[in-house]
Structures are given as C-alpha cells and as structure tokens.
Amino acid sequence: MTPNQLPPLPEPDTHCFDDDTGKDVWSYTADQMHAYALAALAKQAQEPSHVAALTAIASGDLGGLRY
C-alpha cells in the first residue's frame, strides 16, 4: 500500500435477495466496515508522513500541523 492509499476491501459477508432488482446481492456488515476502517487507520499511522501529525494530535499540540 502506498501512502494515502486504502487497503483493498474485504469480501462482503452478508447475502440477501433484493426485491427491487430481483437479484442476489452481497453487502458489508457494520462490524466488518468498522474493522476495515481500523485496519486502514493503523496502516496510515505507520506512514512516516503521518507519524508527526498523529503525535501532535495525541499530545494536543496542533499549532504545527500542516494540512
């Protein structure tokens, strides 16, 4: 994963039949998306460009952050 790139989405884990389209569909549960978001944030936290910002946020020193 390159900086600022999200990891690939996992396989959907919820199957249902969509009455509107008449098709079988798959979707993600809230728990699955929450785990994905945490994994993506953890990966981004390992990027050198994000370490200083995360350190500043954790310490409450937001004056030196650049967006």
N, C-alpha and C positions, 0 to 999 in steps of 0.2 A: 504494500500500500504506500503510495507516495503521499507527501504532506497534503493535507486538506482533502484527501480522497477517502470516501467512506468504504468500509469493507463491503463485500457482496452480501446481499440479503440472503437470509436462510430460506430453506424451502417452507412454504406455507404449511401450517399444521391443522387447519380447520376446514373441513369439507362440508358443503351444503348444496342444495339444489335451489337455483334462483328461479322462482316462479315467473318473474317478469321476462326473463330471456329464454327460459326453458333449457338452461344449461347447468351442468355441474360446475361449481366454482370452488376455488380454494382461497382462503384468506389467512391472515395472521391474528393470533390472539394478542390481547394487550400485554400479557406476560412475556410473550415471545418478542414483541417490539420493544418492551422495556429492557430485556436482556440485550437485545441488539444495540440499543442506544447506549447502554452502559459499556458494552464492549467497544463501540466506536469512540466514546469519550476516553476510555482508558488508552486506546491506541493513539489518539490525538495527544494525550497527555505525555506520551513518550517522545513526541517530536520535539527536537531542540528549540524550535521557534516558539513552542507553546509553554515550555518549562518556566521561562521568566514571567509570563503572564499569569500562569497558574500560581506561581509562588507569590506574586504581588496580590492576587485575589485572596489567597489563603491568609496572607499577613495583613490584609486591609490597606495596603499601600497602593492605591490605584492612580496616584498622580503621575507615575512614569509610564503608564501603559500607552501604547500606540495601537490604533485600530487600522 
